[in-house]
Amino acid sequence: MTLDSVSSLTPAAPAIACETLVELKNVSFGYTKARQILSGINLIVPRGKLVAVMGGSGCGKTTILRLLCGQIKATSGDVLVSGQSVAEMNHEQMYAHRRRLGMLFQFGALFTDQTVFENIAFPMREHTELPEEIIHDLVLMKLNAVGLRGAAKLKPSELSGGMARRVALARTIALDPQIALYDEPFAGLDPISLSVVGQLIRRLNDALGMTSILVTHDIAESLKIVDYIYFVSAGKVVAHGDVEAIKASTDPFVRQFVDGQPDGPVGFHYPAKALAEDFA
């Protein structure tokens, strides 16, 4: 199956107005007062769009995904999905909310003792009452969408890194989620696999009418597939814009990140006293 045939997975989605689906309003989060992870984050994800959140390691990118899943609650501010506060959801509402989410974990997180088929079938068996013959057909459709229907009987240990990531992507869309969350989906992939996964994320987002949030360090691949980018540093949004605006930006942080400069707003040296004082 070619990438071009992914769109045949479902009928083309009708054009939708770009209303806000996900919004973070002045969100702060910290495990303690001395350890603040996010500080006053404002972020908007329109329905149907693919939005990237970028920044250095430890800047709070994955924390944003955890807030959206309801795994943790913001210290202050609001995390809204379809206008509803995630923090104020009761048990039933939270279950329904998570049922609408698809998550691709960093490095895939496949069940190593289950086959590829069983990995994709797992969320269907857990969250639906579909008969096995329907689950069988749906699993093969999801695997076909990522080009791996022929690998259904293999175990994760028999897959290459790129294949394993595509299986994880198929599991992400197993329940046709409204929102797909991707935590470093390109980590550890060779250039060909990275490009394949990136194009699949874009095409599946459009073919299935999803809204996607992509947490990544990979600026080159992201600029090919995303609609909008937020840059996070030290727990704050320091820049944002569409692809063309980011490419043309003269903002020092954006330029350092896009150009891969070793020093700049994100310093090469960890804060320390003057070198002469250490050797005095």
Secondary structure, DSSP 4 states (H G I P E B T S, - for coil): --GGGGGGGSPPPPP----EEEEEEEEEEEEETTEEEEEEEEEEEETT-EEEEE-STTSSHHHHHHHHHTSS--SEEEEEETTEESTT--HHHHHHHHHTEEEE-TT----TTS-HHHHHHHHHHHH----HHHHHHHHHHHHHHTT-GGGTT--GGGS-HHHHHHHHHHHHTTT--SEEEEESTTTT--HHHHHHHHHHHHHHHHHTT-EEEEEES-HHHHHHH-SEEEEEETTEEEEEE-HHHHHH---HHHHHHHHT-SSSSS-SSPS-S-HHHHT-
